[in-house]
Amino acid sequence: MDHSLQSIVDRQHAYFRSMATRPVGYRIQKLKQLKKAIESHHEAICKALYMDLRKSEYEAFAAEIGQVVKEIQFAIRNLKDWARPKEVPTPIIFFPSTSHVHRDPLGTVLIISPWNYPFYLSISPLVSAIAGGNTAFIKPSEEAPHSAQLIEEIISSVFAEEYVKVVQGIGAEVIPSMLNAFRFDHVFFTGSTVVGQKIMEMASKKLVPVTLELGGKSPCIVDASASLDYTAKKIAWSKMMNAGQTCVAPDYVLVHSSIKDQLVEKITFQFNKMLGDDPRSSEDYGRIVNTKRFHALIGLLNNGRIVSGGRHDEQDLYIEPTLVEGVGMDHAVMQQEIFGPILPIITYETKEEVLEWIERNPFPLSLYVYAESKSVQQYYVERVRFGGCCINNGIIHLGNPHLPFGGVGPSGIGQYHGYYGFETFTRPKSILRSRSWFDAPLWYAPFKGKVAVLKKLFKYV
């Protein structure tokens, strides 16, 4: 491990111990500076995201820049309240005492971000870490090099190295080296389940707690009661975002057999309406991140039968939004998170069949239910274990800072956004404060005759 990095780790630990990051006013000041730096780099961020993933300016702002700025504003507005000690009841037996819960910063944290939303998924957890009073290292993905370099430039313009430091390099080499050489107080990882398992294993050797924001196969259920034109529009939009390279994208559609043909026709119509007859020429449609991912996705096109889309070009890393049907659980497309613009369409007859399909890939990160029937909505919400859910909409739940975002089981451990992010990057510190002007003799020996009093105070009898 680079000795200069060891020096920065030591300095971050020292900076944290100096109490410099503790004052709430200071945290708010740094968040305001970060917001200003992001806004002044708007065009540069859009350009970097275009070069890495061919994202349009609209998508760059709506899904990355705007979301981060909103998170910062939300934290600035609420941080004083979040950080204020919360009084909790104290049993009468401890009179005269009061009890409070303080949210204490964790220390020095490591944030590991992915390539699909390289700016948002690097800065959003950092906002929570700074709001919590921590120092931080950020390891952006080398798969989005233009964004990674710009993130370093923005961070270094706001924070000294002993406060926040961006570390570049190949993740498979840098991250194990850092986790083995240093002890962080928390590791926040966004990425695949397979890599998340490795991160957790490495962190566990030093008993470092982790937050894992992973993925999985997020089902989209379309009930016979659904409003089909509306539903098709929402499904098409949520699947075309970032060319399907979104952890909360609908991974497959379970549609009632009575409306399947209509739904396929309407989703195809919506793709054409949004992107034109040739999505490749649309400035609103992105590209696959690299050749390796392109080939992995093309291999999935052999599963089932293509009913719309399917055109692709390796030189341009382009894959058209594609609907496939006739797939089974033995097909590779149903055994892994697709993470691309391929959407299997599966029919069902009963709600029990839907649950059987979902349970084969349990604990999805997100669940999407399109149904006008309230009883149908409630049926799936109660029976499916998921991280987050949209009813009659897609993917927008993660844009609400009042909602926790995170998975369950293989789709993730822990949550963040808004207060839940502040909670993730702090820990509760319990404090009971007693007054010395009264001291009950009940506590002290001899204890003869005091048990009956204790029982009454404990409401035992």
JORA-V585624 format. One line per field, one symbol per residue. ss: DSSP state (H for helix, E for strand, - for the rest). psi: psi as a letter, one per 40 degrees, with the letter a starting at -180 (. if undefined). burial: + if it has 16 or more other ideal C-beta (glycine too) atoms within 10 Angstrom, else -. A space follows every 10 residues. Layout:
BEGIN
ss->???
psi->???
burial->???
END
This chain:
BEGIN
ss->--HHHHHHHH HHHHHHH--- ---HHHHHHH HHHHHHHHHH -HHHHHHHHH HHH---HHHH HHHHHHHHHH HHHHHHHHHH HHH--EEE-- -HHH--EEEE EEEEE--EEE EE-------H HHHHHHHHHH H---EEEEE- -HHHHHHHHH HHHHHHHH-- ---EEE---- HHHHHHHHHH H----EEEEE --HHHHHHHH HHHH-----E EEE-----EE EE-----HHH HHHHHHHHHH HHHH------ -EEEEEHHHH HHHHHHHHHH HHHHH---HH H--------- HHHHHHHHHH ----EEEE-- -EE----EE- -EEEE----- -HHH------ -EEEEEEE-- HHHHHHHHH- ---EEEEEEE ---HHHHHHH HHH--EEEEE E----HHHH- ----E---HH HEE--E-HHH HHHH-EEEEE EEEE------ HHH------- HHHHHHH--- -
psi->hhdddddddd dddddddeed edhddddddd ddddddddde eddddddddd ddefiidddd ddecdddddd dddddddedd ddehhhhiih iddehhiihi hihhidbhih hhiaedgddd eddddddddd defiiihhgi heegdddddd ddddddedii dedhhhhiih dedddddddd dihieihhhh aidddddddd dddddefhii hhhbbahhih hhideihddd ddddddddde hffeghdeih dihhihdeed dddddddddd ddddeidgdd eheehaiidi ddddddddde eehahheiae iihddefhhi hhhiifiiee iddeeihdfa fhhhhhiidi dddddddded gifidihhhh hdhddddddd ddehhidiih hfiheedeeh eeiihiahbe eihiiahbdd ddddeiihhh hhhiieehhh edeiiiehee dddddddefd .
burial->----+--++- +++-++---- +-----++-+ +--++-++-- +---++++++ -++++++-++ +-+++-++++ ++-+++-++- -++------+ --------+- --+-++++++ ++++++++++ ++++++++++ ++++++++++ +-++++++-+ ++-++--++- +++++++--- +--++--++- -+-+++++++ +++-++-+++ -++----+++ ++++++++++ +++--+-+-- ++++++++++ ++++++++++ ++++++--++ --++-+++-+ ++-++---+- ---++++++- --++-+++-+ +-++-++++- -+----++++ +++++-+--- --++-+++++ ++++++++-- +--++-++-- +-++++++++ +----++-++ ---+-+++++ +-+++-++-- +--+++++++ ++++++++++ +++++++--- ---------- ---------- ---------- -
END
